[in-house]
Amino acid sequence: MALADEDFQRIEDYIQQRLPEWLARVQPVGAARDPGLMERVVRVEEALERQHDLMRQGFEAMEKRFEAMDKRFAAVDQRFEEMRQDMDKRFEAVDKRFQAVDQRFEEMRQDMDKRFQAVDQRFEEMRQDMDKRFEAVDRRFEAMRQDMDKRFEEMRGDMDKRFEAVDRRFEEMRQDMDKRFEEMRGDMDKRFEAMHARLEGLERRMDRFMLWSFGTLVAVGGVIIGVLKVWPPGT
């Protein structure tokens, strides 16, 4: 703690007040008028003044050293603030990347919805077309029944074959549709697995970044503590 000019003045007044008493204890009272003694008193006062100046210079040097240490602590605080701002920017970049991933998922979902809607529409068109065809077939069968009652027995074998061919055709169509759905499901599973792998990679990178940031913070704290131990503030 630095002493003010008032403190130095109080010390000087105290010494001037108590100095005759101290000299009286050392020599008789009659010797106070001795010129040699007076000269010694003047020298003591000059030495005290020089000591006062040296003490003031020492305290001023200590003030300068404390100011230098304050500047060093301010520089350390500034470095911590810069590190915090850099980490905030990096976290913002990570948030933006997650937002981009969410946007891609949303676009994929919308595209898949459109594709499923197109597939549903296609099935509906196929169903309507098949209904029309079956209605036409029914009408033709009705006309054939009325016209070919007499030839029914002869045509029954041929009709059975045609129905079997129709059944095989429907079975082939069903198998083809099952195959397409299976391929579509496999492709979707692969895409979701690839996206899951990318997310896991992002999580691992985030974990490594957090470990690196924590290690850097601990290392900087260790360096600061080491410097304070080697160079204490009171030196």
C-alpha positions in Angstrom: 0.0 0.0 0.0 1.5 3.4 -1.0 2.0 6.2 1.6 0.6 9.6 0.8 2.4 12.9 1.3 0.4 13.5 4.4 1.8 10.3 6.0 5.4 11.4 5.2 4.7 14.8 6.7 3.3 13.2 9.9 6.4 11.0 10.1 8.7 14.0 9.7 6.8 16.0 12.4 6.9 13.1 14.8 10.7 12.7 14.3 11.2 16.5 14.8 9.1 16.4 18.0 10.7 13.4 19.6 14.3 14.1 18.4 15.3 16.4 21.3 13.9 13.9 23.8 16.0 11.1 22.2 19.1 13.3 22.2 18.5 14.3 25.9 18.5 10.6 26.8 21.9 10.1 25.2 23.7 13.3 26.4 23.2 15.9 29.2 20.9 18.8 28.7 23.8 21.3 28.7 25.4 19.6 25.8 22.4 20.5 23.5 24.0 23.9 22.8 27.2 22.3 21.6 28.0 23.3 17.9 29.2 19.8 17.1 26.0 18.4 18.5 23.9 20.9 16.5 25.9 19.9 13.4 25.2 16.3 14.0 21.5 17.1 14.4 21.5 18.9 11.1 23.2 15.9 9.5 20.6 13.6 11.0 17.8 15.8 9.6 19.5 15.8 6.2 19.9 12.0 6.4 16.2 11.7 7.3 15.2 13.9 4.4 17.3 11.7 2.0 15.8 8.6 3.6 12.4 10.3 3.0 13.2 10.8 -0.6 14.5 7.3 -1.0 11.4 5.9 0.6 9.2 8.0 -1.7 11.2 6.8 -4.8 10.8 3.2 -3.6 7.1 3.6 -3.2 6.8 5.2 -6.6 8.7 2.3 -8.1 6.4 -0.1 -6.3 3.4 1.8 -7.8 4.9 1.5 -11.3 5.4 -2.2 -10.8 1.8 -2.6 -9.6 0.6 -0.6 -12.7 2.6 -2.9 -14.9 1.1 -6.0 -13.3 -2.4 -4.4 -13.7 -1.6 -4.0 -17.4 -0.5 -7.6 -17.7 -3.7 -8.8 -16.0 -5.7 -6.6 -18.4 -3.9 -8.2 -21.3 -4.8 -11.7 -19.9 -8.4 -10.6 -19.5 -8.4 -9.4 -23.1 -7.0 -12.7 -24.3 -9.8 -14.6 -22.4 -12.4 -12.3 -24.0 -11.0 -13.0 -27.5 -11.0 -16.7 -26.9 -14.6 -16.5 -25.7 -15.7 -14.5 -28.8 -13.9 -17.0 -31.0 -15.7 -19.9 -29.3 -19.0 -18.1 -29.7 -18.4 -17.6 -33.4 -17.5 -21.3 -33.8 -20.7 -22.4 -31.9 -22.7 -20.1 -34.2 -21.1 -21.7 -37.2 -22.1 -25.2 -35.8 -25.6 -23.9 -35.2 -25.8 -22.8 -38.8 -24.6 -26.2 -40.0 -27.3 -27.9 -37.9 -29.9 -25.5 -39.4 -28.6 -26.4 -42.9 -29.0 -30.1 -42.0 -32.5 -29.6 -40.7 -33.4 -27.7 -43.9 -32.0 -30.6 -46.0 -34.1 -33.0 -43.9 -37.2 -30.8 -44.5 -36.5 -30.7 -48.2 -36.0 -34.5 -48.3 -39.3 -35.0 -46.4 -41.2 -32.7 -48.8 -39.6 -34.4 -51.8 -40.6 -37.8 -50.4 -44.1 -36.6 -49.7 -44.4 -35.4 -53.3 -43.1 -38.8 -54.6 -45.5 -40.7 -52.4 -48.4 -38.5 -53.6 -47.3 -39.2 -57.2 -47.3 -42.9 -56.4 -50.7 -42.7 -54.8 -52.0 -40.8 -57.8 -50.5 -43.3 -60.1 -52.2 -46.2 -58.2 -55.5 -44.3 -58.3 -55.2 -43.8 -62.1 -54.3 -47.5 -62.5 -57.3 -48.5 -60.3 -59.7 -46.3 -62.3 -58.3 -47.7 -65.6 -58.6 -51.3 -64.3 -62.1 -50.6 -63.1 -63.0 -49.3 -66.6 -61.4 -52.3 -68.2 -63.2 -54.7 -65.9 -66.4 -52.9 -66.6 -65.7 -53.3 -70.3 -64.8 -56.9 -69.8 -68.1 -57.4 -67.8 -70.0 -55.9 -70.6 -68.3 -58.1 -73.1 -68.9 -61.2 -71.0 -72.5 -60.3 -70.7 -72.7 -59.9 -74.5 -70.7 -63.1 -75.0 -73.0 -64.9 -72.5 -76.1 -63.9 -74.3 -74.5 -64.7 -77.7 -72.6 -67.8 -76.7 -74.9 -69.8 -74.3 -74.8 -72.6 -76.7 -71.0 -72.5 -77.1 -70.3 -72.2 -73.4 -69.0 -75.6 -72.9 -66.7 -75.4 -75.9 -65.3 -72.1 -74.8 -65.0 -72.8 -71.1 -61.5 -74.4 -71.5 -60.3 -71.4 -73.5 -61.8 -69.0 -71.0 -60.1 -70.8 -68.1 -56.7 -70.4 -69.9 -57.4 -66.7 -70.5 -58.2 -66.2 -66.8 -55.1 -68.1 -65.8 -53.1 -65.8 -68.1 -54.8 -62.8 -66.5 -53.9 -64.2 -63.0 -50.3 -64.7 -64.0 -50.2 -61.2 -65.4 -51.7 -59.8 -62.1 -49.2 -61.9 -60.2 -46.3 -60.6 -62.3 -47.5 -57.0 -61.7 -47.8 -57.6 -58.0 -44.3 -59.1 -57.8 -42.9 -56.2 -59.9 -44.6 -53.7 -57.6 -43.3 -55.5 -54.5 -39.8 -55.4 -56.0 -40.0 -51.7 -56.7 -41.3 -51.0 -53.2 -38.4 -53.1 -51.7 -35.8 -51.2 -53.8 -37.3 -47.9 -52.8 -37.2 -48.9 -49.1 -33.6 -50.1 -49.4 -32.6 -46.8 -51.0 -34.3 -44.9 -48.2 -32.6 -47.0 -45.6 -29.2 -46.3 -47.2 -29.9 -42.6 -47.3 -31.0 -42.5 -43.6 -27.9 -44.5 -42.6 -25.6 -42.1 -44.5 -27.3 -39.2 -42.8 -27.0 -40.9 -39.4 -23.2 -41.5 -40.0 -22.8 -37.8 -40.9 -24.5 -36.7 -37.7 -22.3 -39.1 -35.7 -19.3 -37.6 -37.4 -20.5 -34.1 -36.5 -21.0 -35.2 -32.8 -17.5 -36.6 -32.7 -16.0 -33.4 -34.1 -17.9 -31.4 -31.5 -16.7 -33.7 -28.7 -13.1 -33.3 -29.9 -13.5 -29.5 -30.2 -14.9 -29.3 -26.6 -12.0 -31.4 -25.3 -9.5 -29.2 -27.2 -11.1 -26.0 -25.9 -11.1 -27.3 -22.3 -7.4 -28.5 -22.6 -6.4 -25.1 -23.9 -8.2 -23.3 -21.1 -6.6 -25.5 -18.5 -3.1 -25.0 -20.1 -3.6 -21.2 -20.1 -4.7 -21.2 -16.5 -1.7 -23.4 -15.6 0.7 -20.9 -17.3 -0.9 -18.0 -15.4 -0.7 -19.7 -12.1 2.9 -20.7 -12.8 3.8 -17.1 -13.7 2.2 -15.9 -10.5 4.1 -18.4 -8.4 7.4 -17.6 -10.0 6.8 -13.8 -9.8 4.6 -13.0 -6.8 2.8 -9.6 -6.8 4.8 -8.3 -3.8 8.2 -8.7 -5.4 
